[in-house]
Amino acid sequence: QKEVEQNSGPLSVPEGAIASLNCTYSDRGSQSFFWYRQYSGKSPELIMSIYSNGDKEDGRFTAQLNKASQYVSLLIRDSQPSDSATYLCAVNSGTYKYIFGTGTRLKVLA
Amino acid sequence: GAVVSQHPSRVICKSGTSVKIECRSLDFQATTMFWYRQFPKQSLMLMATSNEGSKATYEQGVEKDKFLINHASLTLSTLTVTSAHPEDSSFYICSAPLAGLNTGELFFGEGSRLTVL
């Protein structure tokens, strides 16, 4: 059973701090990795995609991928209360085989 | 980014009736679409994979005769909840991958909240 694991949280960080969200996956053959943000009552919204080892930065967001250790992380710099949401890690484990983690709930405290 | 549109966003129906939800890819073709269900404070649950021109593939435990999926064109998939009951009340979300068999980013519709009375 291919799995994607996330800590459910909640992860609480003060406003302005760095929020660090982590995700591990079981399928070594996975090729593409995604982070989604889901506000309560809304559908998931794509934040970042990453395909190769290393860091990928987009504004306040940085995705990090380490295929050898099978983990992917998301850093949110200068966290804002509006970043409070559930963050879903997703892994493409084959042709249109998207596996989602259960999500980490982030709370940014004003 | 790519846009996936879902309609209706909210629907309330009486027990025993059928409800159809539409999912459209607005600026790209999607031969494959996915249907998810999400109960409050729970994670996404994949229900089925919708394939243009062929039968949908259902996940284990999902009744194909209750949740009818039709992928009529390269931009439209529909989910019909037949003979809906209160336990079918949930948030139904569709998604479609942008081109790229193993790298395609998955985009979600806005979701449809179904309430069965």
gemmi code that builds the backbone of each chain (N, CA, C; Angstrom):
import gemmi

chains = {
    "A": [
        ("GLN", (0.846, -1.182, 0.000), (0.000, 0.000, 0.000), (0.888, 1.240, 0.000)),
        ("LYS", (0.750, 2.039, -1.061), (1.557, 3.241, -1.146), (0.961, 4.284, -0.220)),
        ("GLU", (1.825, 4.947, 0.549), (1.340, 5.873, 1.557), (2.055, 7.198, 1.517)),
        ("VAL", (1.338, 8.194, 1.975), (1.893, 9.520, 2.204), (1.507, 9.901, 3.628)),
        ("GLU", (2.504, 10.206, 4.425), (2.276, 10.461, 5.840), (2.539, 11.916, 6.197)),
        ("GLN", (1.619, 12.469, 6.961), (1.775, 13.818, 7.483), (1.336, 13.847, 8.932)),
        ("ASN", (1.939, 14.716, 9.717), (1.478, 14.940, 11.072), (0.208, 15.780, 11.003)),
        ("SER", (-0.827, 15.338, 11.693), (-2.119, 16.021, 11.559), (-2.149, 17.388, 12.232)),
        ("GLY", (-1.246, 17.597, 13.196), (-1.209, 18.876, 13.891), (-2.295, 18.968, 14.941)),
        ("PRO", (-2.700, 20.193, 15.360), (-2.335, 21.438, 14.689), (-0.915, 21.894, 15.011)),
        ("LEU", (-0.313, 22.526, 14.013), (0.971, 23.161, 14.172), (0.696, 24.647, 14.385)),
        ("SER", (1.075, 25.144, 15.535), (0.834, 26.551, 15.853), (2.137, 27.327, 15.803)),
        ("VAL", (2.132, 28.415, 15.055), (3.316, 29.279, 14.969), (2.869, 30.725, 15.141)),
        ("PRO", (3.724, 31.562, 15.708), (3.359, 32.975, 15.843), (3.480, 33.681, 14.495)),
        ("GLU", (2.718, 34.724, 14.339), (2.779, 35.527, 13.130), (4.205, 36.005, 12.890)),
        ("GLY", (4.651, 35.887, 11.632), (5.999, 36.323, 11.275), (7.039, 35.225, 11.350)),
        ("ALA", (6.702, 34.107, 11.966), (7.649, 33.007, 12.106), (7.650, 32.142, 10.846)),
        ("ILE", (8.567, 31.184, 10.830), (8.620, 30.204, 9.735), (7.828, 28.962, 10.146)),
        ("ALA", (6.910, 28.568, 9.286), (6.165, 27.323, 9.521), (6.810, 26.235, 8.674)),
        ("SER", (7.055, 25.096, 9.288), (7.694, 23.982, 8.596), (6.775, 22.774, 8.600)),
        ("LEU", (6.378, 22.347, 7.417), (5.452, 21.234, 7.268), (6.180, 20.085, 6.584)),
        ("ASN", (5.997, 18.886, 7.111), (6.747, 17.749, 6.599), (5.836, 16.631, 6.098)),
        ("CYS", (6.400, 15.844, 5.202), (5.639, 14.773, 4.565), (6.616, 13.675, 4.169)),
        ("THR", (6.262, 12.437, 4.434), (7.070, 11.321, 3.960), (6.215, 10.431, 3.065)),
        ("TYR", (6.870, 9.736, 2.149), (6.136, 8.884, 1.223), (6.830, 7.542, 1.107)),
        ("SER", (6.086, 6.545, 0.714), (6.638, 5.188, 0.735), (7.128, 4.692, -0.620)),
        ("ASP", (6.575, 5.227, -1.702), (6.912, 4.701, -3.030), (8.158, 5.385, -3.594)),
        ("ARG", (9.233, 4.660, -3.680), (10.481, 5.230, -4.181), (10.402, 5.638, -5.652)),
        ("GLY", (9.429, 5.086, -6.356), (9.276, 5.412, -7.770), (8.517, 6.702, -8.028)),
        ("SER", (8.109, 7.383, -6.982), (7.343, 8.618, -7.145), (8.169, 9.663, -7.875)),
        ("GLN", (7.495, 10.406, -8.744), (8.226, 11.334, -9.595), (7.859, 12.787, -9.392)),
        ("SER", (6.669, 13.039, -8.886), (6.270, 14.434, -8.733), (5.528, 14.610, -7.421)),
        ("PHE", (5.700, 15.806, -6.864), (5.276, 16.060, -5.494), (4.615, 17.429, -5.417)),
        ("PHE", (3.557, 17.495, -4.637), (2.756, 18.716, -4.632), (2.344, 19.083, -3.215)),
        ("TRP", (2.209, 20.373, -3.008), (1.620, 20.883, -1.771), (0.348, 21.657, -2.110)),
        ("TYR", (-0.711, 21.342, -1.373), (-1.985, 22.026, -1.533), (-2.372, 22.677, -0.213)),
        ("ARG", (-3.080, 23.769, -0.337), (-3.641, 24.437, 0.833), (-5.159, 24.305, 0.757)),
        ("GLN", (-5.782, 23.957, 1.873), (-7.230, 23.821, 1.889), (-7.782, 24.592, 3.079)),
        ("TYR", (-8.531, 25.630, 2.780), (-9.240, 26.358, 3.828), (-10.506, 25.588, 4.187)),
        ("SER", (-10.959, 25.788, 5.391), (-12.138, 25.075, 5.872), (-13.339, 25.336, 4.953)),
        ("GLY", (-13.959, 24.270, 4.498), (-15.134, 24.398, 3.645), (-14.842, 24.678, 2.180)),
        ("LYS", (-13.568, 24.724, 1.827), (-13.177, 24.995, 0.440), (-12.420, 23.805, -0.143)),
        ("SER", (-12.219, 23.821, -1.449), (-11.478, 22.740, -2.084), (-9.983, 23.056, -2.057)),
        ("PRO", (-9.143, 22.053, -2.247), (-7.688, 22.276, -2.210), (-7.205, 23.172, -3.342)),
        ("GLU", (-6.195, 23.955, -3.025), (-5.598, 24.875, -3.977), (-4.112, 24.547, -4.084)),
        ("LEU", (-3.609, 24.383, -5.300), (-2.206, 24.048, -5.509), (-1.311, 25.225, -5.124)),
        ("ILE", (-0.317, 24.945, -4.280), (0.650, 25.966, -3.889), (1.977, 25.746, -4.597)),
        ("MET", (2.477, 24.532, -4.536), (3.810, 24.262, -5.077), (3.843, 22.874, -5.691)),
        ("SER", (4.669, 22.723, -6.714), (4.991, 21.419, -7.250), (6.512, 21.333, -7.306)),
        ("ILE", (7.029, 20.146, -7.074), (8.482, 19.960, -7.103), (8.783, 18.591, -7.662)),
        ("TYR", (9.827, 18.509, -8.488), (10.086, 17.269, -9.210), (11.501, 16.744, -9.001)),
        ("SER", (12.424, 17.604, -8.576), (13.811, 17.154, -8.424), (14.312, 17.513, -7.036)),
        ("ASN", (15.329, 16.824, -6.616), (15.896, 17.041, -5.285), (16.356, 18.485, -5.112)),
        ("GLY", (16.182, 18.964, -3.889), (16.638, 20.316, -3.596), (15.486, 21.203, -3.190)),
        ("ASP", (15.713, 22.490, -3.307), (14.732, 23.483, -2.902), (14.127, 24.167, -4.099)),
        ("LYS", (12.856, 24.543, -3.938), (12.173, 25.348, -4.946), (11.428, 26.446, -4.222)),
        ("GLU", (11.701, 27.670, -4.599), (11.134, 28.811, -3.884), (10.111, 29.533, -4.754)),
        ("ASP", (9.033, 29.966, -4.111), (8.024, 30.772, -4.788), (7.443, 31.732, -3.754)),
        ("GLY", (7.943, 32.948, -3.795), (7.475, 33.934, -2.822), (7.859, 33.518, -1.412)),
        ("ARG", (6.876, 33.466, -0.532), (7.152, 33.069, 0.858), (7.234, 31.565, 1.050)),
        ("PHE", (6.976, 30.807, -0.004), (6.939, 29.355, 0.101), (8.205, 28.733, -0.479)),
        ("THR", (8.718, 27.731, 0.223), (9.836, 26.936, -0.279), (9.502, 25.470, -0.099)),
        ("ALA", (9.557, 24.736, -1.193), (9.375, 23.287, -1.124), (10.759, 22.642, -1.161)),
        ("GLN", (10.915, 21.598, -0.367), (12.185, 20.879, -0.326), (11.915, 19.410, -0.573)),
        ("LEU", (12.727, 18.809, -1.436), (12.543, 17.396, -1.776), (13.843, 16.647, -1.557)),
        ("ASN", (13.736, 15.517, -0.889), (14.874, 14.622, -0.684), (14.398, 13.220, -1.017)),
        ("LYS", (14.686, 12.791, -2.237), (14.192, 11.489, -2.694), (14.892, 10.338, -1.980)),
        ("ALA", (16.142, 10.508, -1.610), (16.866, 9.434, -0.922), (16.216, 9.134, 0.424)),
        ("SER", (15.784, 10.174, 1.106), (15.139, 10.013, 2.411), (13.622, 9.943, 2.296)),
        ("GLN", (13.117, 10.129, 1.105), (11.688, 10.031, 0.835), (10.872, 11.019, 1.671)),
        ("TYR", (11.315, 12.232, 1.663), (10.499, 13.239, 2.320), (10.460, 14.512, 1.491)),
        ("VAL", (9.369, 15.207, 1.696), (9.183, 16.504, 1.053), (8.633, 17.444, 2.111)),
        ("SER", (9.111, 18.663, 2.098), (8.662, 19.610, 3.114), (8.259, 20.933, 2.478)),
        ("LEU", (7.527, 21.698, 3.237), (7.090, 23.029, 2.805), (7.416, 24.010, 3.918)),
        ("LEU", (8.154, 25.054, 3.575), (8.442, 26.120, 4.525), (7.643, 27.351, 4.128)),
        ("ILE", (7.036, 27.960, 5.126), (6.300, 29.203, 4.885), (6.980, 30.277, 5.729)),
        ("ARG", (7.596, 31.217, 5.042), (8.282, 32.301, 5.765), (7.299, 33.414, 6.076)),
        ("ASP", (7.627, 34.180, 7.128), (6.794, 35.318, 7.509), (5.314, 34.902, 7.544)),
        ("SER", (5.042, 33.879, 8.313), (3.679, 33.330, 8.362), (2.668, 34.400, 8.754)),
        ("GLN", (1.513, 34.333, 8.099), (0.430, 35.274, 8.345), (-0.812, 34.512, 8.828)),
        ("PRO", (-1.670, 35.174, 9.590), (-2.912, 34.503, 10.018), (-3.686, 33.932, 8.832)),
        ("SER", (-3.589, 34.564, 7.668), (-4.295, 34.065, 6.481), (-3.699, 32.764, 5.952)),
        ("ASP", (-2.530, 32.383, 6.452), (-1.951, 31.092, 6.066), (-2.563, 29.941, 6.858)),
        ("SER", (-3.360, 30.260, 7.854), (-3.992, 29.215, 8.672), (-4.924, 28.392, 7.801)),
        ("ALA", (-4.626, 27.124, 7.686), (-5.365, 26.225, 6.794), (-4.821, 24.816, 7.011)),
        ("THR", (-5.369, 23.881, 6.280), (-4.818, 22.528, 6.255), (-3.970, 22.385, 4.999)),
        ("TYR", (-2.764, 21.870, 5.157), (-1.839, 21.718, 4.046), (-1.721, 20.239, 3.700)),
        ("LEU", (-2.029, 19.945, 2.457), (-2.026, 18.564, 1.970), (-0.795, 18.314, 1.111)),
        ("CYS", (-0.136, 17.229, 1.407), (0.991, 16.768, 0.596), (0.450, 15.715, -0.366)),
        ("ALA", (0.859, 15.785, -1.618), (0.390, 14.804, -2.597), (1.580, 14.318, -3.419)),
        ("VAL", (1.535, 13.057, -3.761), (2.621, 12.424, -4.503), (2.032, 11.737, -5.730)),
        ("ASN", (2.640, 11.959, -6.868), (2.229, 11.241, -8.067), (3.071, 9.989, -8.156)),
        ("SER", (2.397, 8.861, -7.975), (3.112, 7.599, -7.812), (3.011, 6.723, -9.046)),
        ("GLY", (2.674, 7.289, -10.167), (2.514, 6.522, -11.391), (1.584, 7.289, -12.301)),
        ("THR", (1.213, 6.696, -13.384), (0.357, 7.385, -14.332), (-0.961, 7.784, -13.679)),
        ("TYR", (-1.101, 9.059, -13.417), (-2.307, 9.597, -12.805), (-2.660, 8.904, -11.487)),
        ("LYS", (-1.659, 8.516, -10.743), (-1.896, 7.929, -9.421), (-1.462, 8.937, -8.372)),
        ("TYR", (-2.400, 9.739, -7.933), (-2.094, 10.759, -6.938), (-2.467, 10.238, -5.560)),
        ("ILE", (-1.496, 10.233, -4.671), (-1.743, 9.802, -3.303), (-1.650, 11.041, -2.401)),
        ("PHE", (-2.682, 11.258, -1.608), (-2.711, 12.419, -0.716), (-2.451, 12.001, 0.728)),
        ("GLY", (-1.739, 12.858, 1.438), (-1.654, 12.714, 2.882), (-2.942, 13.208, 3.516)),
        ("THR", (-3.068, 13.002, 4.803), (-4.284, 13.409, 5.508), (-4.271, 14.891, 5.859)),
        ("GLY", (-3.113, 15.536, 5.665), (-3.047, 16.977, 5.885), (-2.543, 17.370, 7.262)),
        ("THR", (-1.893, 18.523, 7.308), (-1.446, 19.118, 8.564), (-2.178, 20.430, 8.746)),
        ("ARG", (-2.818, 20.583, 9.894), (-3.528, 21.834, 10.160), (-2.561, 22.842, 10.742)),
        ("LEU", (-2.463, 23.978, 10.098), (-1.572, 25.056, 10.534), (-2.391, 26.190, 11.123)),
        ("LYS", (-1.947, 26.644, 12.292), (-2.554, 27.826, 12.910), (-1.480, 28.891, 13.087)),
        ("VAL", (-1.701, 30.023, 12.502), (-0.776, 31.145, 12.673), (-1.419, 32.118, 13.640)),
        ("LEU", (-0.758, 32.328, 14.757), (-1.325, 33.123, 15.839), (-0.933, 34.589, 15.708)),
        ("ALA", (-1.946, 35.442, 15.704), (-1.692, 36.892, 15.557), (-1.132, 37.486, 16.843)),
    ],
    "B": [
        ("GLY", (-3.096, 29.620, -13.281), (-3.116, 28.177, -13.392), (-4.350, 27.684, -14.104)),
        ("ALA", (-4.346, 26.389, -14.374), (-5.481, 25.792, -15.051), (-6.726, 25.894, -14.179)),
        ("VAL", (-7.861, 25.940, -14.834), (-9.104, 26.120, -14.106), (-10.018, 24.926, -14.304)),
        ("VAL", (-10.530, 24.451, -13.200), (-11.542, 23.405, -13.206), (-12.767, 23.986, -12.527)),
        ("SER", (-13.899, 23.897, -13.197), (-15.119, 24.470, -12.671), (-16.110, 23.379, -12.314)),
        ("GLN", (-16.776, 23.552, -11.206), (-17.710, 22.541, -10.720), (-19.048, 23.224, -10.434)),
        ("HIS", (-20.114, 22.499, -10.733), (-21.442, 23.080, -10.545), (-22.457, 21.995, -10.227)),
        ("PRO", (-23.371, 22.170, -9.305), (-23.558, 23.378, -8.498), (-22.618, 23.392, -7.296)),
        ("SER", (-22.460, 24.522, -6.664), (-21.591, 24.611, -5.497), (-22.312, 24.103, -4.240)),
        ("ARG", (-23.624, 24.274, -4.245), (-24.415, 23.767, -3.116), (-25.706, 23.190, -3.651)),
        ("VAL", (-26.116, 22.089, -3.069), (-27.408, 21.519, -3.456), (-28.035, 20.866, -2.238)),
        ("ILE", (-29.308, 21.113, -2.089), (-30.103, 20.493, -1.032), (-31.207, 19.704, -1.712)),
        ("CYS", (-31.352, 18.461, -1.339), (-32.371, 17.650, -1.991), (-33.068, 16.769, -0.970)),
        ("LYS", (-34.180, 16.231, -1.374), (-34.921, 15.321, -0.510), (-34.378, 13.912, -0.665)),
        ("SER", (-34.515, 13.140, 0.367), (-34.070, 11.757, 0.345), (-34.781, 10.996, -0.778)),
        ("GLY", (-34.032, 10.217, -1.523), (-34.606, 9.433, -2.601), (-34.459, 10.050, -3.975)),
        ("THR", (-34.097, 11.304, -4.026), (-33.921, 11.957, -5.325), (-32.481, 11.781, -5.809)),
        ("SER", (-32.268, 12.111, -7.073), (-30.927, 12.016, -7.663), (-30.373, 13.418, -7.906)),
        ("VAL", (-29.091, 13.524, -7.773), (-28.432, 14.818, -7.933), (-27.258, 14.660, -8.879)),
        ("LYS", (-27.154, 15.581, -9.847), (-26.056, 15.530, -10.799), (-25.102, 16.694, -10.537)),
        ("ILE", (-23.815, 16.388, -10.510), (-22.770, 17.400, -10.329), (-21.883, 17.387, -11.559)),
        ("GLU", (-21.606, 18.584, -12.089), (-20.784, 18.695, -13.292), (-19.388, 19.203, -12.965)),
        ("CYS", (-18.428, 18.690, -13.687), (-17.044, 19.120, -13.525), (-16.475, 19.404, -14.917)),
        ("ARG", (-16.006, 20.621, -15.108), (-15.481, 21.017, -16.407), (-14.053, 21.537, -16.310)),
        ("SER", (-13.226, 21.120, -17.252), (-11.904, 21.730, -17.379), (-12.073, 22.869, -18.387)),
        ("LEU", (-11.744, 24.082, -17.969), (-12.097, 25.250, -18.761), (-11.076, 25.632, -19.825)),
        ("ASP", (-9.836, 25.351, -19.600), (-8.847, 25.795, -20.577), (-7.861, 24.702, -20.943)),
        ("PHE", (-8.249, 23.462, -20.686), (-7.406, 22.353, -21.116), (-8.275, 21.111, -21.240)),
        ("GLN", (-7.775, 20.155, -21.959), (-8.512, 18.902, -22.128), (-8.091, 17.911, -21.049)),
        ("ALA", (-9.059, 17.213, -20.540), (-8.787, 16.263, -19.466), (-9.389, 14.913, -19.801)),
        ("THR", (-8.565, 13.987, -20.233), (-9.063, 12.650, -20.523), (-9.346, 11.897, -19.235)),
        ("THR", (-8.749, 12.357, -18.162), (-8.957, 11.735, -16.858), (-9.357, 12.808, -15.857)),
        ("MET", (-10.339, 12.496, -15.056), (-10.734, 13.359, -13.943), (-10.950, 12.483, -12.724)),
        ("PHE", (-10.842, 13.074, -11.571), (-11.004, 12.331, -10.327), (-12.149, 12.926, -9.518)),
        ("TRP", (-12.881, 12.047, -8.844), (-13.950, 12.491, -7.949), (-13.605, 12.089, -6.523)),
        ("TYR", (-13.682, 13.086, -5.632), (-13.387, 12.870, -4.227), (-14.612, 13.209, -3.392)),
        ("ARG", (-14.624, 12.655, -2.198), (-15.638, 13.008, -1.210), (-14.894, 13.360, 0.074)),
        ("GLN", (-15.399, 14.348, 0.762), (-14.755, 14.761, 2.000), (-15.805, 15.070, 3.051)),
        ("PHE", (-15.773, 14.336, 4.148), (-16.658, 14.590, 5.271), (-15.994, 15.611, 6.183)),
        ("PRO", (-16.782, 16.305, 7.003), (-16.218, 17.365, 7.863), (-15.031, 16.885, 8.688)),
        ("LYS", (-13.972, 17.691, 8.640), (-12.750, 17.454, 9.411), (-12.067, 16.134, 9.054)),
        ("GLN", (-12.377, 15.607, 7.893), (-11.697, 14.403, 7.451), (-10.922, 14.678, 6.164)),
        ("SER", (-10.102, 13.725, 5.767), (-9.270, 13.925, 4.593), (-10.035, 13.592, 3.315)),
        ("LEU", (-9.441, 13.958, 2.207), (-10.018, 13.624, 0.903), (-10.089, 12.109, 0.732)),
        ("MET", (-11.198, 11.658, 0.193), (-11.310, 10.246, -0.111), (-11.597, 10.097, -1.601)),
        ("LEU", (-10.709, 9.441, -2.313), (-10.925, 9.225, -3.736), (-12.065, 8.246, -3.935)),
        ("MET", (-13.039, 8.656, -4.732), (-14.174, 7.784, -5.020), (-13.957, 7.020, -6.313)),
        ("ALA", (-13.554, 7.736, -7.351), (-13.463, 7.100, -8.654), (-12.618, 7.947, -9.594)),
        ("THR", (-12.124, 7.258, -10.609), (-11.387, 7.915, -11.682), (-12.259, 7.876, -12.924)),
        ("SER", (-12.513, 9.045, -13.475), (-13.373, 9.182, -14.630), (-12.516, 9.222, -15.897)),
        ("ASN", (-12.846, 8.381, -16.855), (-12.061, 8.284, -18.083), (-12.919, 8.619, -19.293)),
        ("GLU", (-12.457, 9.544, -20.088), (-13.197, 9.947, -21.274), (-13.300, 8.781, -22.240)),
        ("GLY", (-14.499, 8.460, -22.642), (-14.723, 7.418, -23.623), (-14.733, 6.002, -23.082)),
        ("SER", (-14.594, 5.841, -21.787), (-14.649, 4.491, -21.221), (-15.254, 4.546, -19.815)),
        ("LYS", (-15.403, 3.384, -19.225), (-16.042, 3.317, -17.906), (-15.132, 3.888, -16.827)),
        ("ALA", (-15.784, 4.428, -15.816), (-15.023, 4.948, -14.682), (-14.462, 3.789, -13.856)),
        ("THR", (-13.386, 4.076, -13.179), (-12.785, 3.097, -12.264), (-13.109, 3.521, -10.843)),
        ("TYR", (-13.787, 2.659, -10.106), (-14.236, 2.993, -8.757), (-13.286, 2.426, -7.706)),
        ("GLU", (-13.137, 3.167, -6.641), (-12.335, 2.685, -5.515), (-13.133, 1.651, -4.723)),
        ("GLN", (-12.409, 0.857, -4.005), (-13.040, -0.201, -3.216), (-14.032, 0.412, -2.228)),
        ("GLY", (-15.218, -0.183, -2.182), (-16.232, 0.280, -1.244), (-17.150, 1.355, -1.800)),
        ("VAL", (-16.887, 1.849, -2.983), (-17.739, 2.861, -3.604), (-18.682, 2.164, -4.585)),
        ("GLU", (-19.978, 2.346, -4.379), (-20.965, 1.658, -5.200), (-21.118, 2.339, -6.552)),
        ("LYS", (-20.777, 1.642, -7.610), (-20.824, 2.257, -8.929), (-22.255, 2.513, -9.402)),
        ("ASP", (-23.201, 1.745, -8.893), (-24.595, 1.964, -9.301), (-25.231, 3.127, -8.555)),
        ("LYS", (-24.622, 3.522, -7.479), (-25.147, 4.650, -6.706), (-24.496, 5.958, -7.162)),
        ("PHE", (-23.233, 5.890, -7.481), (-22.490, 7.062, -7.919), (-22.129, 6.873, -9.392)),
        ("LEU", (-23.008, 7.373, -10.244), (-22.834, 7.192, -11.678), (-21.929, 8.277, -12.235)),
        ("ILE", (-20.926, 7.857, -12.957), (-19.990, 8.802, -13.538), (-20.019, 8.672, -15.049)),
        ("ASN", (-20.108, 9.829, -15.713), (-20.103, 9.885, -17.165), (-19.090, 10.928, -17.614)),
        ("HIS", (-18.143, 10.492, -18.411), (-17.119, 11.430, -18.913), (-17.430, 11.637, -20.386)),
        ("ALA", (-18.328, 12.560, -20.658), (-18.937, 12.697, -21.980), (-18.008, 13.313, -23.016)),
        ("SER", (-17.091, 14.135, -22.572), (-16.206, 14.812, -23.514), (-14.861, 15.050, -22.847)),
        ("LEU", (-13.954, 15.640, -23.579), (-12.611, 15.889, -23.041), (-12.593, 17.002, -22.004)),
        ("THR", (-13.727, 17.658, -21.798), (-13.755, 18.740, -20.823), (-14.866, 18.599, -19.789)),
        ("LEU", (-15.617, 17.506, -19.834), (-16.760, 17.389, -18.931), (-16.883, 15.998, -18.343)),
        ("SER", (-16.980, 15.947, -17.034), (-17.314, 14.705, -16.332), (-18.467, 15.025, -15.387)),
        ("THR", (-19.397, 14.091, -15.255), (-20.509, 14.304, -14.335), (-20.583, 13.161, -13.335)),
        ("LEU", (-20.982, 13.523, -12.132), (-21.223, 12.546, -11.068), (-22.687, 12.661, -10.677)),
        ("THR", (-23.410, 11.566, -10.762), (-24.809, 11.555, -10.341), (-24.940, 10.681, -9.100)),
        ("VAL", (-25.422, 11.280, -8.041), (-25.704, 10.541, -6.814), (-27.160, 10.098, -6.926)),
        ("THR", (-27.365, 8.808, -7.084), (-28.726, 8.303, -7.295), (-29.366, 7.921, -5.970)),
        ("SER", (-30.660, 8.156, -5.890), (-31.426, 7.820, -4.689), (-30.655, 8.259, -3.438)),
        ("ALA", (-30.407, 9.541, -3.383), (-29.575, 10.079, -2.297), (-30.235, 9.899, -0.933)),
        ("HIS", (-29.417, 9.657, 0.070), (-29.886, 9.519, 1.444), (-29.052, 10.446, 2.332)),
        ("PRO", (-29.530, 10.728, 3.525), (-28.797, 11.674, 4.395), (-27.323, 11.327, 4.585)),
        ("GLU", (-26.989, 10.050, 4.597), (-25.579, 9.672, 4.782), (-24.700, 10.006, 3.583)),
        ("ASP", (-25.353, 10.379, 2.455), (-24.598, 10.820, 1.277), (-24.244, 12.301, 1.361)),
        ("SER", (-24.765, 12.988, 2.347), (-24.441, 14.403, 2.530), (-22.938, 14.539, 2.753)),
        ("SER", (-22.314, 15.337, 1.921), (-20.864, 15.465, 1.986), (-20.421, 16.571, 1.040)),
        ("PHE", (-19.122, 16.785, 0.995), (-18.495, 17.748, 0.091), (-17.856, 16.924, -1.033)),
        ("TYR", (-18.362, 17.095, -2.239), (-17.857, 16.342, -3.381), (-16.970, 17.267, -4.228)),
        ("ILE", (-15.779, 16.787, -4.526), (-14.814, 17.620, -5.234), (-14.263, 16.848, -6.426)),
        ("CYS", (-14.197, 17.521, -7.572), (-13.580, 16.892, -8.731), (-12.211, 17.517, -8.967)),
        ("SER", (-11.395, 16.809, -9.717), (-10.086, 17.359, -10.063), (-9.662, 16.811, -11.411)),
        ("ALA", (-8.751, 17.526, -12.050), (-8.238, 17.095, -13.341), (-6.755, 17.396, -13.398)),
        ("PRO", (-5.976, 16.484, -13.945), (-4.541, 16.723, -14.065), (-4.216, 17.465, -15.351)),
        ("LEU", (-3.304, 18.415, -15.241), (-2.804, 19.090, -16.424), (-1.876, 18.122, -17.138)),
        ("ALA", (-1.636, 18.335, -18.402), (-0.896, 17.393, -19.229), (0.427, 16.979, -18.612)),
        ("GLY", (0.763, 15.716, -18.826), (1.996, 15.181, -18.268), (1.658, 13.944, -17.477)),
        ("LEU", (1.898, 12.765, -18.063), (1.419, 11.529, -17.463), (1.883, 11.354, -16.031)),
        ("ASN", (3.141, 11.651, -15.760), (3.648, 11.413, -14.413), (3.999, 12.690, -13.673)),
        ("THR", (3.775, 13.819, -14.285), (4.159, 15.057, -13.621), (3.017, 16.037, -13.523)),
        ("GLY", (1.885, 15.708, -14.109), (0.814, 16.676, -14.223), (0.301, 17.185, -12.896)),
        ("GLU", (0.258, 18.474, -12.770), (-0.315, 19.090, -11.594), (-1.818, 18.852, -11.596)),
        ("LEU", (-2.347, 18.590, -10.420), (-3.760, 18.279, -10.272), (-4.499, 19.535, -9.818)),
        ("PHE", (-5.536, 19.900, -10.553), (-6.307, 21.093, -10.209), (-7.713, 20.687, -9.791)),
        ("PHE", (-8.198, 21.350, -8.768), (-9.484, 20.986, -8.189), (-10.575, 21.978, -8.576)),
        ("GLY", (-11.775, 21.435, -8.708), (-12.943, 22.295, -8.816), (-13.255, 22.898, -7.467)),
        ("GLU", (-14.262, 23.766, -7.449), (-14.613, 24.494, -6.227), (-15.304, 23.612, -5.201)),
        ("GLY", (-15.774, 22.446, -5.638), (-16.475, 21.556, -4.729), (-17.979, 21.767, -4.754)),
        ("SER", (-18.706, 20.724, -4.436), (-20.172, 20.780, -4.371), (-20.606, 20.213, -3.027)),
        ("ARG", (-21.286, 21.053, -2.265), (-21.738, 20.590, -0.944), (-23.158, 20.065, -1.080)),
        ("LEU", (-23.308, 18.780, -0.823), (-24.611, 18.124, -0.945), (-25.204, 17.906, 0.437)),
        ("THR", (-26.423, 18.350, 0.591), (-27.181, 18.097, 1.822), (-28.444, 17.356, 1.449)),
        ("VAL", (-28.590, 16.167, 1.995), (-29.783, 15.360, 1.721), (-30.664, 15.369, 2.961)),
        ("LEU", (-31.889, 15.837, 2.776), (-32.806, 15.973, 3.921), (-33.585, 14.686, 4.172)),
    ],
}
model = gemmi.Model(1)
for chain_id, residues in chains.items():
    chain = gemmi.Chain(chain_id)
    for i, (resn, *xyz) in enumerate(residues, 1):
        res = gemmi.Residue()
        res.name, res.seqid = resn, gemmi.SeqId(i, " ")
        for name, pos in zip(("N", "CA", "C"), xyz):
            atom = gemmi.Atom()
            atom.name, atom.element = name, gemmi.Element(name[0])
            atom.pos, atom.b_iso = gemmi.Position(*pos), 0.0
            res.add_atom(atom)
        chain.add_residue(res)
    model.add_chain(chain)
structure = gemmi.Structure()
structure.add_model(model)
structure.setup_entities()
